[in-house]
Amino acid sequence: MQHIDKIIKFHNLLKHRRTPISGKELDKQLGCSKSTRQRLTKELPDHLNAPLICNRSAGGYY
């Protein structure tokens, strides 16, 4: 899977959820490592102008 495809899949996973998703669940859904997920979290807002918030008390990303 190309990098931009992972960014789009990441965005779609977040967009279609009502609750936050944990980092481990994102890794599993995207089939990537923690370091790749961290790069994706930095690039998602830049490439898609999509807001991304990580709230540990809520349980993950939304």
Secondary structure, DSSP 8 states (H G I E B T S, - for coil): --HHHHHHHHHHHHHT-SS-B-HHHHHHHHT--HHHHHHHHHHHHHHH-----EETTTTEE-
